[in-house]
């Protein structure tokens, strides 16, 4: 029986990036990790988790157009769940950590599920 892949945390700084996640289900990533289809990603903006997504496929940089060559890969999500309202970092098991240090961090599926369970409501697209 194969284990589920780890869950990753990615920080979002710009509203435009957030819109692309919700509308196009894509995120350009500049860091190399063991990205695998089926892995979950929690997105952190400022000091709150705003959504989660499940990776459907990974498009490596050599497959991307020249404009996007500064990125490692494009993550394409099959499902994105927006947390309404966002889940404050201070209410999670990661409260003691600096939000800046969480970009690219991995956490277990069970810890990710605990964070997702704190969402009052989810809008799934």
C-alpha angles and dihedrals in degrees: 000000000000121000121238112255119257120268119245132212119218127183122224119203104172131060089221091061091049090052091052091053092052098039105032100021090228137123127183111221127202098189130076117234135146092280109183134174108259094033116128125231126200114204119215121197117186101319103335138074107241102180149339132227140190115228112240097177143346122226110202121221095255088062093051127090119263092259090065099045093113089071129082095219146329116249114211117199125210092197133018123190116199114207113227107225102013115253110248113233089227090065093056136077087259093062094116093056128090109250090224091062094054099072106116095004120144126222132178122269090246093054090047090050090052090054092047090049089061090066109106091208137000130210107206121202 
